[in-house]
Amino acid sequence: MNLDRLRKQSNSTILRGLLCTFTLAFYLGAVFSPDLSEIFSGLGRILTKPAVLTKDYFFLELGSVSGTLLNYGLVGTLCCALMFIPGATVTGTTVAAYFLTLGFCSYGMNILNVLPFILGVFLYSLIKREPFAKFINLAMFSTALSPLVSEVLFRYPGTEIHGVTLLGVALALLIGIVTGLVMPALCAHAPNFHKGYDLYNAGPAAGFLCFMFFAIMYKTLGIQAPAIEATLGTGSPLFVNVFCIVCFALCIVAGYLINGNSFKGYGKVFLDSGFKVDFAEKHGIGPCVMNVGIYGLFIVAYYNLIGATFTGPTFGAIFCMLAFCAAGSTPWNVFPIMIGYYIGSLFGVSPINNQAIVVGLCFASGLAPISGKYGILAGVVAGLLHYCIVTSVPAIHGGFNLYNGGFTDGIVCFVLIPVLEAYFKTKEQRKSVA
């Protein structure tokens, strides 16, 4: 397809092609990984071990770099297959669902533990008598509770890993089906909770649902819960940097070419508030694709600047943070959140490059509309609050909710947004009275 024909394609077609290309890149990354000989054994370890937060799939005891990238490719293929269901439309929200799902493929999610949730949402579509194509984004978002499926398959109700049992399979299917039936309703209601200021809209929904599962399965029945602790390797900084820089640089080139060999229009994306927006629809597909690359490089530069260890969770955090590159996040509105995190690290016990804080910042970026609408200072305060809360939240859901940081976003919004609305004006309101 030549460039003229490509530019005439719909936004949905171009975004679908972009995500399929990323899936191919993950397969290629697996082939060029530093431990290719461990690709299948690493994937086997990823599939057959509990995944309560935080497990580093790059670490050889839990997986391998090559096995992790293969896992990315397999889950990416499943996500892309959903996008080709007749009637499916790919939007900025679909881009978010794709990257958010794949981001966890290096620390908690795999091609096995996502399947019950896809089934659950499919059953939801049958009950509602609506096309499954309408719910593909929700099918991807519902996988937030994937560690709970791995837990019941391989360890529950004890603390020692065991083989797959009939009870484990039954519980995995039950959890997936219940989640798939409930998450669409919860996600539809969630904006009433955060008023659109939490880009990770599924975070509060998944957090409260996982809290209920955890309370019933452990606290109510008196069953000992597994410890919430990080199992981390030393990381693979060269591989992660090369892979990400190449992918994101190519996105900038692609967006430039699609945009008629021009960066025209990207400035509007860069300065957008990020509040209830689809960049492709509002500013054009070329600038939107450019933001995928520019924002991606911005994230990688940040993690290098703070000295993050490029473990599986850090690699995943890059793509989780990238999730709303087409629907709300830009370097401009995320930077104040980063400042808030840095301020928190100056007096907090967790340094800015601590693994939990590295992952926490990725989800704090979901508060970008606060800085976009209310200004830099509001964004700094939002980031600071998120830093203070995020490491305390896993105790609520037992570490089984991968959207822990998105759940924290919802809590911050619940406290901060009413205060902002009561005492402060948005940037637009301030301009109108100037």
C-alpha positions in Angstrom: 0.0 0.0 0.0 1.5 3.4 -1.1 1.3 6.4 1.2 -1.6 8.1 -0.7 -3.7 5.0 -0.2 -2.6 4.7 3.4 -3.6 8.3 4.2 -7.1 7.6 2.8 -7.7 4.8 5.2 -10.0 5.3 8.2 -8.6 6.0 11.6 -9.8 2.6 12.8 -7.9 0.8 10.0 -4.6 2.7 10.7 -4.8 2.2 14.4 -5.5 -1.5 13.9 -2.5 -1.8 11.7 -0.4 0.1 14.2 -1.3 -2.4 17.0 -0.7 -5.4 14.8 2.7 -4.0 13.9 3.5 -3.7 17.6 2.5 -7.3 18.1 4.9 -8.4 15.3 7.6 -6.3 17.0 7.1 -8.3 20.2 7.6 -11.5 18.3 10.7 -10.1 16.7 11.9 -8.9 20.1 11.6 -12.5 21.3 13.8 -13.8 18.5 16.5 -11.1 19.2 16.3 -11.5 23.0 19.6 -12.1 24.9 18.3 -15.5 26.2 16.7 -17.0 23.1 17.5 -20.6 24.2 15.1 -20.0 27.2 12.2 -18.9 25.1 9.9 -21.9 25.5 11.0 -23.0 29.0 10.6 -19.3 30.1 7.1 -19.1 28.7 6.3 -22.4 30.5 7.4 -20.9 33.8 5.4 -17.7 33.2 2.2 -19.8 32.5 2.5 -22.1 35.5 3.4 -19.9 38.5 1.2 -17.7 40.7 1.4 -14.0 39.7 0.4 -11.9 42.8 2.2 -8.5 42.6 5.0 -8.1 41.7 6.7 -10.8 39.7 9.4 -10.1 37.2 9.0 -12.3 34.2 12.5 -11.3 32.9 13.9 -13.1 36.0 15.0 -16.6 35.0 13.3 -18.3 38.0 10.0 -16.9 36.8 10.4 -16.8 33.1 13.0 -15.3 30.6 13.3 -12.2 28.5 12.6 -14.2 25.3 9.7 -16.1 26.9 8.2 -12.8 28.1 8.4 -11.2 24.6 6.8 -14.4 23.2 4.0 -14.0 25.9 3.6 -10.4 24.7 3.3 -11.6 21.1 0.7 -14.3 22.0 -1.5 -12.0 24.1 -1.1 -9.3 21.4 -2.3 -11.7 18.8 -5.4 -12.5 20.9 -6.1 -8.7 21.3 -5.6 -8.0 17.6 -7.9 -11.0 16.7 -10.6 -9.3 18.8 -10.1 -6.1 16.7 -10.9 -8.1 13.5 -14.2 -9.4 14.7 -16.8 -8.1 12.2 -18.2 -4.8 13.4 -15.3 -4.0 15.7 -14.1 -0.4 15.6 -10.6 0.6 16.8 -10.5 3.9 18.7 -8.2 5.6 21.1 -9.8 3.5 23.9 -8.9 0.4 22.0 -5.3 1.5 21.8 -5.4 2.0 25.6 -7.0 -1.5 26.2 -4.3 -3.1 24.0 -1.3 -1.5 25.6 -2.7 -1.8 29.1 -3.3 -5.5 28.5 0.1 -6.2 27.0 2.0 -4.0 29.5 1.3 -6.6 32.2 2.6 -9.5 30.1 5.9 -9.0 31.8 4.6 -9.1 35.4 1.3 -10.8 36.0 -0.6 -11.5 32.8 -0.2 -14.4 30.3 -2.0 -16.1 27.5 -3.5 -18.6 29.9 -4.8 -16.4 32.7 -6.6 -13.9 30.4 -8.8 -16.4 28.7 -11.5 -16.8 31.4 -12.1 -13.0 31.3 -12.6 -13.0 27.5 -15.1 -15.8 27.9 -16.9 -13.8 30.6 -17.4 -10.7 28.5 -18.4 -12.9 25.6 -21.2 -14.4 27.8 -22.1 -10.9 28.8 -22.7 -10.0 25.1 -24.9 -13.1 24.7 -27.0 -12.2 27.7 -27.3 -8.6 26.5 -28.0 -9.9 23.0 -25.5 -7.4 21.5 -22.6 -8.1 19.2 -19.4 -9.1 21.0 -17.5 -6.7 18.7 -19.1 -3.9 20.8 -17.3 -5.1 23.9 -13.8 -5.9 22.8 -12.3 -3.1 24.8 -14.0 -4.3 27.9 -12.8 -7.8 27.2 -9.3 -6.5 27.4 -9.8 -4.3 30.4 -11.5 -7.2 32.3 -8.1 -9.1 32.4 -7.0 -6.8 35.3 -7.7 -9.6 37.7 -5.5 -12.2 35.8 -3.3 -12.9 38.8 -6.3 -14.2 40.7 -6.9 -16.9 38.0 -3.3 -18.0 38.2 -3.6 -18.1 42.0 -6.6 -20.5 42.0 -5.1 -22.6 39.3 -1.8 -23.3 40.9 -1.9 -22.5 44.7 -5.3 -21.7 46.3 -6.5 -22.5 48.9 -3.0 -23.2 50.4 0.3 -21.4 50.3 2.2 -24.1 48.4 2.2 -24.4 44.6 0.4 -27.5 43.4 -0.7 -29.0 40.1 -3.9 -27.9 38.3 -7.0 -29.3 40.0 -10.6 -29.5 39.0 -11.5 -27.1 41.8 -8.9 -24.7 40.4 -10.2 -24.8 36.9 -13.8 -24.3 38.2 -12.8 -21.3 40.3 -10.8 -19.8 37.4 -13.8 -20.0 35.1 -16.1 -18.7 37.8 -13.9 -15.7 38.5 -13.5 -15.0 34.8 -17.2 -15.3 34.1 -18.3 -13.2 37.1 -15.7 -10.5 36.2 -16.8 -10.5 32.6 -20.4 -10.1 33.5 -19.9 -7.4 36.1 -17.0 -5.3 34.7 -19.0 -3.7 31.8 -21.5 -2.3 34.3 -18.9 -1.1 36.7 -16.8 0.5 34.0 -19.9 2.3 32.7 -20.6 3.7 36.2 -16.9 4.5 37.1 -16.9 8.0 35.4 -19.5 9.1 37.9 -16.8 8.3 40.5 -13.9 10.2 39.0 -15.7 12.5 36.6 -13.4 11.7 33.7 -10.2 12.7 35.5 -8.9 9.1 35.8 -7.8 7.9 32.3 -7.6 4.4 33.7 -11.3 4.2 34.0 -11.3 0.4 34.6 -9.0 0.9 37.6 -11.6 1.7 40.2 -13.9 -0.9 38.8 -11.3 -3.6 38.9 -10.1 -2.5 42.3 -13.4 -2.7 44.1 -14.3 -6.0 42.4 -11.0 -7.5 43.3 -11.4 -6.3 46.9 -14.7 -8.2 47.1 -13.1 -11.4 45.7 -10.2 -11.2 48.1 -12.4 -10.6 51.1 -14.7 -13.5 50.2 -12.0 -16.0 49.2 -9.6 -15.3 52.0 -10.8 -13.1 54.9 -14.3 -14.5 55.1 -13.2 -18.2 54.8 -10.2 -17.7 57.1 -7.8 -18.8 54.4 -4.2 -17.5 54.6 -3.5 -15.1 51.8 -0.1 -15.2 49.9 2.4 -12.5 50.8 2.5 -9.4 48.7 6.2 -9.1 47.8 8.3 -8.4 44.8 10.5 -11.0 43.1 12.8 -9.2 40.8 15.9 -9.9 38.7 18.6 -7.5 37.7 16.9 -6.3 34.5 17.9 -6.0 30.9 18.6 -2.3 30.2 20.2 -2.6 26.8 17.5 -4.8 25.3 14.7 -2.7 26.7 16.2 0.6 25.6 17.0 -0.6 22.1 13.6 -2.3 21.6 11.6 0.7 22.8 13.7 3.4 21.1 13.4 1.6 17.7 9.7 1.0 18.1 8.9 4.6 19.2 11.2 6.3 16.7 9.4 4.3 13.9 6.1 5.5 15.2 7.2 9.1 14.9 8.3 8.4 11.3 5.0 6.7 10.5 3.0 9.5 11.9 5.1 12.1 10.0 4.5 10.3 6.7 0.8 9.7 7.3 0.5 13.4 8.2 1.7 14.4 4.7 5.4 14.6 5.6 4.7 17.2 8.2 4.6 17.7 12.0 1.7 20.1 11.5 -1.0 19.5 14.1 1.1 17.8 16.7 1.4 21.0 18.8 -2.3 20.8 19.4 -2.0 17.2 20.6 0.9 18.1 22.8 -1.0 20.9 24.6 -4.4 19.2 24.8 -5.8 18.9 28.3 -6.4 15.2 27.8 -9.9 15.4 29.3 -12.4 13.0 27.6 -10.6 13.1 24.2 -9.7 10.8 21.3 -6.6 12.4 19.7 -7.2 10.7 16.3 -10.7 11.9 16.1 -10.0 15.4 17.4 -6.6 16.2 15.9 -6.1 13.7 13.1 -4.5 10.3 12.8 -1.0 11.5 11.8 -0.5 13.6 14.9 -2.0 10.9 17.0 0.5 8.3 15.8 3.3 10.8 16.3 2.3 11.1 19.9 2.6 7.3 20.3 6.3 7.7 19.5 7.1 11.0 21.1 5.3 10.2 24.3 6.9 6.7 24.3 10.4 8.2 24.0 9.6 10.7 26.8 8.7 7.7 29.1 11.9 5.9 28.2 14.0 9.0 28.8 12.3 9.5 32.2 13.1 6.0 33.4 16.7 6.3 32.3 17.0 9.7 34.0 15.8 8.4 37.4 18.0 5.3 37.1 15.2 2.7 37.0 16.3 -1.0 36.7 14.9 -2.2 33.5 13.2 -5.3 34.8 10.1 -6.9 33.4 7.8 -4.7 35.5 9.7 -1.6 34.2 9.4 -2.8 30.6 5.7 -3.4 31.2 5.2 0.0 32.9 6.5 1.7 29.8 3.6 0.2 27.8 1.0 0.6 30.5 2.0 4.3 30.7 1.9 4.5 26.9 -1.7 3.2 27.0 -3.5 6.5 26.7 -1.1 8.0 24.1 -4.2 8.2 21.7 -6.7 9.2 24.3 -5.4 11.7 26.8 -1.7 11.5 27.7 1.0 13.7 26.4 4.4 14.7 27.8 3.0 18.1 28.6 0.1 17.0 30.9 2.0 14.1 32.4 5.2 16.0 33.4 3.5 17.7 36.4 2.5 14.3 37.7 6.2 13.3 37.5 7.2 16.4 39.5 4.7 15.4 42.2 6.2 12.0 42.4 9.7 13.4 42.6 8.7 15.7 45.5 7.2 12.7 47.3 10.4 10.8 46.9 12.4 13.6 48.6 10.6 12.9 52.0 9.2 9.5 51.5 10.9 6.2 52.3 10.7 4.9 48.7 13.3 6.4 46.3 12.0 7.6 42.9 13.6 4.5 41.2 12.1 2.0 43.6 10.3 -0.7 41.6 6.9 -0.1 43.2 7.3 3.7 42.6 8.4 3.2 39.0 5.2 1.2 38.3 3.1 3.6 40.4 4.2 6.6 38.4 3.1 4.8 35.2 -0.5 4.7 36.5 -0.3 8.1 38.2 0.0 9.4 34.6 -3.7 8.6 34.3 -4.3 11.7 36.3 -3.0 13.8 33.4 -6.4 15.5 32.8 -6.1 17.1 36.2 -3.0 19.0 35.2 -4.5 19.5 31.7 -7.7 21.1 33.1 -6.5 22.8 36.3 -2.9 23.5 35.6 0.6 22.4 36.6 0.2 22.9 40.4 -2.9 20.7 40.5 -1.1 18.0 38.5 1.9 18.2 41.0 -0.5 17.8 43.9 -2.2 14.8 42.2 1.1 13.1 41.6 2.2 13.7 45.2 -1.0 12.2 46.6 -0.7 9.2 44.3 2.9 8.6 45.5 1.7 8.7 49.1 -1.1 6.2 48.6 -0.1 3.7 45.9 2.0 1.4 48.0 -0.7 1.0 50.6 -3.5 0.0 48.2 -2.4 -3.6 47.4 -3.3 -4.7 50.9 -7.0 -4.0 50.0 -7.1 -6.4 47.1 -4.3 -8.8 48.1 -2.1 -7.9 45.2 -4.4 -9.6 42.7 -5.5 -6.4 40.9 -3.0 -5.5 38.2 -4.7 -2.0 37.9 -3.5 -1.1 41.4 -2.3 2.3 40.3 -5.4 3.0 38.3 -7.5 2.1 41.4 -5.3 4.6 43.3 -6.1 7.2 40.6 -9.7 6.7 41.4 -9.1 7.3 45.2 -7.1 10.5 44.4 -9.9 11.7 42.2 -12.5 11.0 44.8 -10.7 13.2 47.3 -9.1 15.9 45.0 -11.7 16.6 42.3 -14.5 17.9 44.7 -11.9 20.2 46.3 -10.8 21.5 43.0 -14.3 22.1 41.8 -15.3 23.8 45.0 -12.3 26.2 45.4 -10.6 26.5 42.0 -11.3 27.3 38.4 -10.2 25.4 35.4 -7.7 27.0 33.0 -10.6 27.7 30.6 -12.6 29.4 33.3 -9.7 31.5 34.3 -9.2 32.7 30.7 -12.9 33.6 30.3 -12.7 36.0 33.3 -9.3 37.4 32.5 
